Amino acid sequence: ALFLLPGRRCENGRPVPINKADYQKYTHELIDFAKELYKASQSRNAEAVSGMAEKLNETCANCHKVYRDVGTAEGGGLGTDRCKQ
């Protein structure tokens, strides 16, 4: 997965935390979900695919709330502390 590609950097220049166990877990959960979503899309059942939207949101949010959507006591916001747990 590209998310685990060594040498990648976050938008703020920090290295992507590919060696952290939780980051790897979140990435593998996203990969597994993407496989499920792909399978559902092959059924051409729009309702089934649409029904997976909430799980997609949760799967992404698991990682975002730890590594992306963080702020700082100094008032930093999105982007400022990306890739910093």
C-alpha positions as CSV (number, residue, x, y, z in Angstrom):
1,A,0.0,0.0,0.0
2,L,1.2,3.5,-0.8
3,F,0.3,4.5,2.8
4,L,3.2,2.4,4.0
5,L,5.7,3.4,1.4
6,P,9.0,4.3,3.1
7,G,10.1,7.9,2.7
8,R,6.7,9.5,2.4
9,R,6.1,12.8,4.1
10,C,3.0,14.5,5.5
11,E,2.0,17.9,4.1
12,N,3.9,19.5,7.0
13,G,7.1,17.8,6.1
14,R,7.1,15.2,8.9
15,P,7.8,11.6,8.0
16,V,4.7,9.4,7.7
17,P,4.6,7.2,10.9
18,I,4.9,3.9,8.9
19,N,6.7,2.2,11.8
20,K,4.0,2.8,14.4
21,A,1.9,-0.3,15.1
22,D,-1.4,1.6,15.2
23,Y,-0.7,3.4,11.9
24,Q,0.0,0.0,10.3
25,K,-3.2,-1.4,11.8
26,Y,-5.3,1.5,10.5
27,T,-3.8,1.1,7.1
28,H,-4.5,-2.6,6.9
29,E,-8.1,-2.0,8.1
30,L,-8.5,0.5,5.2
31,I,-7.0,-2.1,2.8
32,D,-9.4,-4.8,4.0
33,F,-12.4,-2.4,3.8
34,A,-11.4,-1.4,0.3
35,K,-11.5,-5.0,-0.8
36,E,-15.0,-5.4,0.7
37,L,-16.1,-2.2,-1.0
38,Y,-14.7,-3.3,-4.3
39,K,-16.6,-6.7,-4.0
40,A,-19.8,-4.8,-3.2
41,S,-19.3,-2.6,-6.2
42,Q,-19.0,-5.6,-8.5
43,S,-22.5,-6.5,-7.5
44,R,-23.7,-3.3,-9.2
45,N,-26.0,-2.8,-6.2
46,A,-25.9,0.9,-5.4
47,E,-27.8,0.4,-2.2
48,A,-25.2,-2.1,-0.9
49,V,-22.3,0.2,-1.8
50,S,-24.1,3.3,-0.3
51,G,-24.7,1.3,2.8
52,M,-21.0,1.0,3.3
53,A,-20.5,4.8,3.5
54,E,-20.6,4.9,7.3
55,K,-18.0,2.2,7.6
56,L,-15.8,4.0,5.2
57,N,-16.1,7.1,7.2
58,E,-15.2,5.2,10.4
59,T,-12.3,3.4,8.8
60,C,-10.7,6.7,7.7
61,A,-11.6,8.5,10.9
62,N,-9.8,6.0,13.1
63,C,-6.5,7.1,11.7
64,H,-7.4,10.8,11.1
65,K,-8.4,11.4,14.7
66,V,-4.9,10.3,15.8
67,Y,-2.6,11.5,13.1
68,R,-4.4,14.1,11.0
69,D,-7.2,16.0,12.8
70,V,-5.1,17.1,15.8
71,G,-4.5,20.5,17.2
72,T,-2.1,21.9,19.7
73,A,-2.4,23.8,23.0
74,E,-0.7,26.7,21.1
75,G,-3.6,26.8,18.7
76,G,-2.3,24.7,15.8
77,G,-4.9,23.1,13.7
78,L,-5.3,20.8,10.7
79,G,-2.0,20.2,9.0
80,T,0.1,21.7,11.8
81,D,0.6,18.5,13.7
82,R,-0.1,15.9,11.1
83,C,1.9,12.7,11.5
84,K,2.5,13.5,15.1
85,Q,0.5,11.4,17.5
